[in-house]
Amino acid sequence: MIAPFMPGAARKILDQIGQKRRQELHFDDIRKWGGLKPGSTVIRGEALFPRVEYKKEEEAPVKTFESLPDISYEEFQKVDLRVAKVLEAEAVPKSAKLVKLKIDCGEVRTIVAGILQDYKPEDLVGKSIVVVVNLKPHKAHGIESRGMLLATDAQKGGLALVVFDKDALPGAKVR
């Protein structure tokens, strides 16, 4: 009865129950009881419909990253993260990477950041960013920088700034 739908499987079944292979299979051949010849040898063949074995998906390896040594909560509290609104931004002359930013982080100060390859200075004005405000000042291309903005590697290359999805008050502590 399966021959019209699965002719290959029907032929394999007949082979396994010891019946001669027929060119054509007819429905009339199965209407009468006793159509199989006595004494036929049953042949154990390969499974007609082999069991599908699903391989357990390999678990994704746990992503690891290099980390600095652990610090205590008290040590972390020494880092002063603040909301800063970018008031002005300009490329640092004779530098391919540096941008000079005038920010309001509760007080107006200047920071220098290496983000010029990823951000145009005019696109930074008005953004609220996260800044570490208690770093010791340092000079970059002769400009004193009093803080450091937070950024990370973007998925498609370059940098992504840490910004806020809602308006945040300049100078507010980030916690």
N, C-alpha and C positions, 0 to 999 in steps of 0.2 A: 504493500500500500504506500510505501514511501518513495517508490521508484520515480513517480512523476516529479517529486520535489527534490529528492536527493538520489539521483541515479547511481552515483559512485558508491554511496553507502549501501544501497540496495544490492549492488553487485558483490560488494565485500561480504555482506551478510550471507548471500547464497553460497559464496565460496567457503565460508567458515562452517556452514551446516552441510557441506559436502554435495551441493547441487551443481550440476553442470552450468557453466556460464551460458546464458542465453543472450542472443543479440537483442531481442525485444522481450520485454516483460509485459504480460497482459493481466488485467484485472481478473479475467476469467480463470486464470491459473490458480487463484487462491479461493475461488468460490466453493470448491468441493473440499471436504475434509479428507485427509489422507493423501494429499498431493506430494508429500515427500516420500522418496523411495526408501524402503526399509534397508537397514544395513549400511546406510551412508556413514562415512567417517566424519566426525566433527573435528575440525582443525582449529587449534588455538592460534589465532593470528594477533596482529597488533590491535590495540583498542581502536574501535571505530570512532569513538568520541573521547579522545584522551582528556584526562582531568587537567584542567588549567591550574597550574601552580602559580600562585601569586607570590612574588618575592616581596618580603617585607622591605618597605622603603628604608634605605639607609638613613639613619638620623643625620641631620646636618651637623657637621662638626661644630662644636662650641667655639664661637669666635673668641679669640683671646687677643689681648693687646698689651703692649708694653706699658707698664704703669710705674709711676714714681713710687717710692716707699710710702707706706701708709702714714697718715698724720692723724693726730688726735683732733677731736672736735674743738678743743681749746686753741690748737694751732690754726685750724681753719678759720676760727673767729677773728684771727688777726688780719685776715684779708678783707679789706673794705671795698665791697662792690656797690656801686651806685648807678642810678639812672642818670644819664647825661644827654642833654639835647644839643645837637650839633648846630651852632650858631653860624659858623663860617667854615669854609673848607677851601684849600688851594694846594696845588701841586708844589712840592718843594723843588726849587730850581736846581738843575744839574743832577736830578735823581729820577730814576725810572720807576721807583716803587713807592716813595714816601709822599704822604699827604699830611699837611699841617692843618689841624682841626682846632677851632676855638669852640669850647664846649661850656655848657652850664651844668655843673654837677652839684649844685648848691652854692657854688662860687664859680666865677668865670676863670677858666684856665686853658692852657694850650697843651695839646698832646700831638705827638708825631706817630703815624702808623704806616706800615708797609702794605697798603691796600690799593695803591694807584692802579695796578694792573687789573684789578677786579671792579673798582668803583670809580666813577667820575666824581670829582670834587663837588660839582653842582648837584649831583644826585644824593649826596650825603646831608646837605643842609636841611634841617627840620626833622631829621630822624632822631628817634630816642634809642640810644645804644647802652650797653653795659660797659662800665669802665672800672678798672682797679684804680682807686684814688690814693692809696697809701704806699705806692712805690716811691723809692727815692728818686728824685729828679735825675734825668740823664740827658746828655746832648746828642742830637742826631743832626748832622749837616749844620752844626752851629746853632741849632734851635733847641732850647730847653724844653723837654717833654715832661709834664707832671701828671703821669698816669698812663694807663694802657687799656685800649679797647679790647673787647673779647670777640674773637672770630674763630672759625673752624674751617676745615677742608670741606668744600662743597662736593656733592656726588658727581657732578660732571666736570670736576676740575675747578681750580681757583679757590677763592675764599667765600665764606658766608658769614655775615655779621650776626652777632647775637642782638636781636631787636625785640620789641614788644608787640603783641597783637592788639593791645589796647593802649590808650593814652596813659602814660606814667608821668608822675611828677619829677622834674629834674631835682636831683639830690636825694631822692628816696633811696633808702637802703634796699639792696637786693638780697633776699633771703630765701 
